[in-house]
Amino acid sequence: MKQKDKKWTRSQIVGAAIGIAACVILLPLLIVNLILIVKSFVSADEVPSIGGITPMIVLTDSMDPEIKSGDLIFTKAVDPESVEVGDIITFFDPDGNGTSTVTHRVVEVLREDGLQFRTKGDANNTEDRTPVPAENLIGVYRMRLPGLGQVAMFMQTTPGLLVCVVVPLVLLIGIDLLRRRRMEKEQSSDREDLLAQLEALKTQIAAGADGGAGAANAPNQTANGAQADAAAAANRTANAQADTADEPNYTADVRANEADKPNHTSDVQADHTADVQSNPASADTAGTPAGSAK
């Protein structure tokens, strides 16, 4: 069975691209966001994380140009003793309400009154007023996704849930249904082709069987014809022999007829002589034409 050429239409390419984008970008964000929301409700006093990785949304430009407002950054929980000068850390603000977080660079490690970190924003002119205790450390900055922080914030709103959750799910379901229908059509077409090939094969097998039967009957027909010809020849031979046997009888009959001819001639001559002797006048005029008699 020949394979058919499968060509994608423009609409199918666009739909596939949208589905891939939704899977690669929106779904991971949705999963991460849902996990963080659930953890924030379960452990209100802790920053929600996944496997020690904490996603954070940057709200200010205090770390510009390294980190900008609207970026989505990821920090990893580490041992405070491993933190060095120059590291960018995320921590609970010691001057805040206990839940606000800040991401700044470490400019000094203090150990006089316990392990502490003096921090400063790259875009700020002065250092942070209060050193950060080691217990306030959340993690060390590892990477950022520019601008995705704004998308994450938008996803937490009702319109964001509709656009980033409902619409992608509907698109994914629609693409999957279209793909399934296309596969069903192709399978149906393949089945029809296979059935047609099977019917053609059956026809060929039937034709071959008829030809074989004809070939098998040919010797019988030849034998019957030969036997009939032999019987006819035998009949002709018998008839010829019968004709040959009748020829002596026919010859004898002919000879008997020839023997009777002298007797017949003698009878005719005797009768004629007797008539002449009894009637002489008749004898005179017998040879004279009728027109010359007087």
WOUR-V485288 format. One record per backbone hydrogen bond with DSSP energy under -1.0 kcal/mol. NH is the residue of the N-H (numbers start at 1). CO is the residue of the C=O. Records with the same first field share a line. If there is no record, write none. Layout:
NH = CO  CO
//
This chain:
13 = 9
14 = 10
15 = 11
16 = 12
17 = 13
18 = 14
19 = 15
20 = 16
21 = 17
22 = 18
23 = 19
24 = 20
25 = 21
27 = 22
29 = 25
30 = 26
31 = 27
32 = 28
33 = 29
34 = 30
35 = 31
36 = 32
37 = 33
38 = 34
39 = 35
40 = 36
41 = 37
42 = 38
43 = 39
46 = 43
50 = 53
53 = 50
54 = 75
56 = 73
58 = 71
64 = 61
66 = 63
67 = 63
70 = 58
71 = 68
72 = 145
73 = 56
74 = 143
75 = 54
76 = 140
77 = 52
82 = 79
83 = 80
86 = 106
87 = 84
89 = 104
90 = 139
91 = 102
92 = 136
93 = 100
96 = 93
102 = 91
104 = 89
105 = 120
106 = 87
107 = 118
108 = 118
110 = 116
116 = 110
117 = 132
118 = 108
120 = 105
123 = 62
124 = 121
128 = 119
132 = 117
134 = 115
136 = 133
137 = 134
138 = 90
139 = 90
140 = 76
141 = 88
142 = 74
143 = 74
145 = 72
148 = 145
149 = 70
150 = 70
152 = 148
153 = 149
154 = 150
155 = 151
157 = 154
161 = 157
162 = 158
163 = 159
164 = 160
165 = 161
166 = 161
167 = 162
169 = 165
170 = 166
171 = 167
172 = 168
173 = 169
174 = 170
175 = 171
176 = 172
177 = 173
178 = 174
179 = 175
180 = 176
181 = 177
182 = 178
183 = 179
184 = 180
185 = 181
186 = 182
187 = 183
188 = 184
189 = 185
190 = 186
191 = 187
192 = 188
193 = 189
194 = 190
195 = 191
196 = 192
197 = 193
198 = 194
199 = 195
200 = 196
201 = 197
202 = 198
203 = 199
204 = 200
205 = 201
206 = 202
207 = 203
208 = 204
209 = 205
210 = 206
211 = 207
212 = 208
213 = 209
214 = 210
215 = 211
216 = 212
217 = 213
218 = 214
221 = 217
222 = 218
223 = 219
224 = 220
225 = 221
226 = 222
227 = 223
228 = 224
229 = 225
230 = 226
231 = 227
232 = 228
233 = 229
234 = 230
235 = 231
236 = 232
237 = 233
238 = 234
239 = 235
240 = 236
241 = 237
242 = 238
243 = 239
244 = 240
245 = 241
246 = 242
250 = 246
251 = 247
252 = 248
253 = 249
254 = 250
255 = 251
256 = 252
257 = 253
258 = 254
259 = 255
260 = 256
264 = 260
265 = 261
266 = 262
267 = 263
268 = 264
269 = 265
270 = 266
271 = 267
272 = 268
273 = 269
274 = 270
275 = 271
276 = 272
277 = 273
278 = 274
279 = 275
284 = 280
285 = 281
292 = 289
//
